[in-house]
Amino acid sequence: MFLGTHSPRLDEKGRIILPAKFREELAGGLVLTKGQENCIYVFSAREFEKVHADMVGAPMQNRQARDYIRVFLSGASDEVPDKQGRVTIPATLRAYAGLDRELVVIGAGNRAEIWDAGAWNSYLEAQEKAFSEIDEDAIPGHS
């Protein structure tokens, strides 16, 4: 499970050093793809297979499902970290997420997310007030 918040930097070659806590899970390979709210989702290769299997079950006659799958998979890139735990983020994904040098990598359970630091701070600020006001009945399994 991916947890926590980390603050790596993007180097001049478009690479990021994966947080040490995430390296073991991602050492065998990972998939980067477009995420919601203009972040980049990071899945282990194993978890991405599960996500893809769920997508295959979506009804092909549902246009919204087709559109989502197209965007999600067409932006995907499989990568293998080097010995230092670095991974190259393709230029198209860097542009999609508006990445500058300062990044935030968060754990989001079955995936990690890569955010531009400014975008993450704006998102978090907007969401924290709503978070504190969410009725516990709205969260499955939370009581």
C-alpha positions, 0 to 999 in steps of 0.5 A: 500500500502506498502512503504518505507525502514525499517531495522529490525534484524532477531532474534535467532529464525528466527523471524522478527519484522514487520515494524509498518507501515505494521502491521495493513495490515498484522495482519490478516495473511500473506504469505511469499514466494520466490521472484525475485532476492532472496528476500522474498515476503510478501503478506497480506492474502487478496492480496495473494488470488488475486495473486493466482487467477491471476496465476490460469488463466495462461495457463497450457500448458505454461511451463514457467508459470508452472515452475514459479507457482511451485516455487512460491507456493511450497516456500509459507508459511502462517503466523500470526504475534504474539502480538508484530508483530513478524513473523517467517521466515521458514528456507528454505526461510531464506536460499533462501534469504541468510538472516543474522541478518541485514535485509532490508524490503521494501515496493513494493506497493502490497507487502513488500520484505525482503532482506539480508541487504548486498544483498539489498545494492548491488542490490540498488547500481546497480539499482540506476544508471539505475533508473536515466537513465530510459526514462519516456516513459518506465514507464506506466502511467508516464509522 
